């Protein structure tokens, strides 16, 4: 706690391993305190300023038109996943684009924060993307059916199976043809030997 509060400790000198462990545990404790703090009125108010300034970035979905995002943890347990970004417009979760966020534990923000934020400031919650606003898959101007990809995959698998059958039949025919050729050659050789024996 002294390290978090930046106070000088009068404890005995620690070894390098102990110092490293102390720093790691202090970082975890600070992060969990931060998770609780941003759920308080003071914490939410501070995060409000950051949200308005787009300090956490904007949604990468082009249909959201640079909608401001908020940090989110997919778990409240430390060392499970890094922090993610929640967009209130498309209501989806994204991986941060800034590399420094990869090393911030998602538990330091938790699973509750962005949703409590918009319950506290409902006027800031944008209207979610309507169905007609969401991106539609089209080929030559025609909408792609939701089962089109699964059907295409099934047709490919059936074609591979049929191709395998044709290949097996072709190999079988080639093998049979080779056997017939060998039998004919062996038969010709035996007949030739018998004819030579008679001539003698």
PERAVEN-V42428 format. One record per residue. N is the residue number from 1. PSI is psi in whole degrees, -180 to 180 (* if undefined). OMEGA is omega in degrees with one decimal (none if undefined). BURIAL is I if it has 24 or more other C-alpha atoms within 12 Angstrom, else O. Layout:
n = [N	N]
psi = [PSI	PSI]
omega = [OMEGA	OMEGA]
burial = [BURIAL	BURIAL]
This chain:
n = [1	2	3	4	5	6	7	8	9	10	11	12	13	14	15	16	17	18	19	20	21	22	23	24	25	26	27	28	29	30	31	32	33	34	35	36	37	38	39	40	41	42	43	44	45	46	47	48	49	50	51	52	53	54	55	56	57	58	59	60	61	62	63	64	65	66	67	68	69	70	71	72	73	74	75	76	77	78	79	80	81	82	83	84	85	86	87	88	89	90	91	92	93	94	95	96	97	98	99	100	101	102	103	104	105	106	107	108	109	110	111	112	113	114	115	116	117	118	119	120	121	122	123	124	125	126	127	128	129	130	131	132	133	134	135	136	137	138	139	140	141	142	143	144	145	146	147	148	149	150	151	152	153	154	155	156	157	158	159	160	161	162	163	164	165	166	167	168	169	170	171	172	173	174	175	176	177	178	179	180	181	182	183	184	185	186	187	188	189	190	191	192	193	194	195	196	197	198	199	200]
psi = [-36	-38	-41	-40	1	44	148	131	140	9	168	160	135	154	170	-42	-42	-39	-41	-42	-40	-42	-40	-43	-35	-39	-41	-44	-43	-41	-41	-33	-40	-41	-42	-39	-43	-6	-6	168	-44	-44	-43	-38	-40	-40	-25	-44	-43	-38	-43	-32	-2	41	-25	3	-172	164	133	-11	118	-26	-16	-11	60	38	133	143	169	149	149	142	137	-8	152	2	138	156	27	-37	155	168	145	175	133	129	123	-10	-54	-8	44	168	138	157	132	145	-21	131	-29	-23	-18	-23	8	124	135	-26	-19	-10	-32	174	-12	-33	-59	-32	-38	-35	-48	-19	-31	-37	69	-23	-17	-11	115	161	129	154	128	163	-40	-15	-20	151	132	135	127	145	118	36	-5	137	135	127	148	-23	7	-41	-39	-37	-41	-41	-41	-40	-38	-44	-41	-39	-39	-40	-45	-38	-37	-38	-44	-39	-40	-42	-39	-43	-38	-42	-40	-41	-42	-41	-40	-41	-42	-41	-44	-40	-41	-43	-41	-40	-42	-40	-42	-41	-38	-41	-43	-41	-38	-37	-38	-41	-31	*]
omega = [177.7	-180.0	179.3	-179.2	179.2	176.6	178.5	-179.6	179.0	179.9	179.9	-178.3	-178.1	175.2	-179.0	-179.5	179.1	178.9	179.0	179.2	179.7	179.8	179.6	178.8	178.2	178.1	178.3	179.2	179.1	-179.5	179.9	173.9	178.5	179.1	179.0	-175.7	-176.0	175.7	177.7	179.8	178.7	-179.0	178.5	179.5	178.3	179.4	176.6	178.4	-179.9	179.9	-179.7	179.2	-176.9	-178.0	-178.9	178.5	-179.6	-177.2	178.7	177.5	-175.3	-179.5	178.6	173.8	175.4	175.8	178.4	-177.8	178.9	178.5	-176.2	172.6	177.1	178.0	176.1	179.4	-178.6	175.8	176.6	-179.2	178.7	-177.4	177.5	-179.5	-178.8	176.8	-178.7	-178.1	176.9	178.1	178.4	-176.2	-175.8	174.9	-179.8	-179.6	-179.5	-174.3	-177.2	179.6	-178.6	-176.5	177.3	-177.5	179.5	179.7	179.3	174.1	175.1	-176.3	-172.4	-165.5	-173.4	-178.1	174.5	179.1	-177.5	171.0	178.4	179.8	-175.2	-179.5	-180.0	-179.1	-179.5	175.4	179.0	177.2	175.6	-177.3	-178.6	178.1	-177.0	-177.3	179.2	178.1	-179.2	174.8	-176.0	175.9	-179.1	-179.8	179.4	-179.7	-176.0	179.0	-174.8	-176.0	178.8	177.7	178.3	178.6	179.8	178.2	177.6	179.5	178.0	178.9	178.7	178.3	179.7	177.7	177.2	177.4	178.8	178.5	178.7	178.7	178.7	177.7	179.6	179.4	178.5	179.0	179.1	178.8	178.8	178.2	179.6	178.7	179.7	179.0	179.2	179.7	178.4	178.2	178.2	-180.0	179.2	178.9	179.7	178.7	178.3	-179.7	178.1	-179.8	179.4	-178.0	178.1	none]
burial = [O	O	O	O	O	O	O	O	O	O	O	O	O	O	O	O	O	O	O	O	O	O	O	O	O	O	I	I	O	I	I	I	O	I	I	O	O	I	I	O	O	O	O	I	O	O	I	I	O	O	I	O	O	O	O	I	I	I	I	I	I	O	O	I	O	O	I	I	I	I	I	I	I	I	O	I	O	I	O	O	I	I	I	I	I	I	I	I	I	I	I	O	I	I	I	I	O	O	O	O	O	O	O	I	I	I	I	I	I	I	I	I	I	I	I	I	I	I	O	O	O	O	O	O	I	O	O	O	O	O	O	O	O	O	O	O	O	O	O	O	O	O	O	O	O	O	O	O	O	O	O	O	O	O	O	O	O	O	O	O	O	O	O	O	O	O	O	O	O	O	O	O	O	O	O	O	O	O	O	O	O	O	O	O	O	O	O	O	O	O	O	O	O	O	O	O	O	O	O	O]
